[in-house]
Every structure is written in structure tokens, then in C-alpha cells.
Amino acid sequence: MTRKLRRFLYTVAVLTCVLGFVFPNKHPHFPWQKVPVYDAVFGFLGSVLIIVFAKWLGHRWIMRDEDYYG
């Protein structure tokens, strides 16, 4: 990643968190939705977990050795 793209992504992440505090959820259905920026953090951590699990699954079960048919 280039430095400009990385800086842009950090700026967007910080801006999302700031906007989460400025515009909180007005009608939460569950108690944890009262926490500011909960949805953004939950979504980010969920996507990181999916990526880590997919990489593990790919290396553990899907990829084969070079001489598999050998």
C-alpha cells in the first residue's frame, strides 16, 4: 500500500469513530448498542476474524504440497 492510501484509510477510520460519537444511535434495541462506535468496532473486528480464519483454513486444509501428486 502506498503511504497516501494508508493515510487515507486511517483518516476514514478516525472520521467514522468521531461521527459515531457525534451521531449516536438514538433508538438502540440492545444494551450494547448504547456504546458509541460499537457497530464500527464490531464490524472491523468481525472482518479481521473472518480474514484470519480464511487464511488459516487455506493454509491448513486447502493448499497442498508441491509434490502432492508426485
Beta strands, then each sheet from edge to edge (+ up, - down):
end
